Each structure stands twice: as C-alpha cells, then as structure tokens.
Amino acid sequence: MKFNPGMGGSMKNMLKEAKKVQEQIVQKQAELEEKEVEAASGGGAVTVRVNGRQEVLSVKIKPEVVDPDDIEMLEDLVLTAVNEAVRKSQEMVSEEMAKITGGFNIPGL
C-alpha cells in the first residue's frame, strides 16, 4: 500500500476542526455554569434555582406552605422543585452542547 501525501492534509484539517470544537465546548461549559434555571412546585409555593453545573443556588418557600402538622407535604414540594430544576438544567446543557457537536453524543458532556 502506497502512502498518499494528500491524505495528510485532510487529517490535519480534521484535527484542526476537532480542536476547534473542543475549544467551543470548553467555552460553552464555562458559559453554562453561569446560566440559571428555575422550577416551582405547589403552584409556586416552592421555587428552586439551579445553575448549569446542577448546583442548587436557592430554595424559596412561601410562608403559608409551612404547616408544622404536615412536614411531609413541604418535603415533597421541595423534592419536586429540586428535581425539576436539575432536570431543566441538564436539558439546557444538553441542548447547548448539541448545537456545538451537531447532535453527536460525546461522553462526559
């Protein structure tokens, strides 16, 4: 099999493009870490904010929802809002990364 020097240029271009995409991914990840999403449960009784790293930034609970005789309901509302906020954050990250990767699933993103 003969070596085709023309293929070297093609490989270099592919590597350049891969590096460019990698740089875009790193930049987008940094941007997404600063973005926030919000979710609520109980008709707004509990509101949770989460960033692009899926870190909970805040939990707001309306005072009228706090019933010492029904702590389980409040716990459920908090759990629901946190899970929804984390889901929204993950969805936001996936959508933004898909714009860069063209929909290819890259492990670790």
Stockholm file with secondary structure:
# STOCKHOLM 1.0

chainA/1-109         MKFNPGMGGSMKNMLKEAKKVQEQIVQKQAELEEKEVEAASGGGAVTVRVNGRQEVLSVKIKPEVVDPDDIEMLEDLVLTAVNEAVRKSQEMVSEEMAKITGGFNIPGL
#=GR chainA/1-109 SS CCCCHHHHHHHHHHHHHHHHHHHHHHHHHHHHHHCEEEEEETTTTEEEEEETTCCEEEEEECGGGCCTTCHHHHHHHHHHHHHHHHHHHHHHHHHHHHHHHTTCCCTTC
#=GC SS_cons         CCCCHHHHHHHHHHHHHHHHHHHHHHHHHHHHHHCEEEEEETTTTEEEEEETTCCEEEEEECGGGCCTTCHHHHHHHHHHHHHHHHHHHHHHHHHHHHHHHTTCCCTTC
//
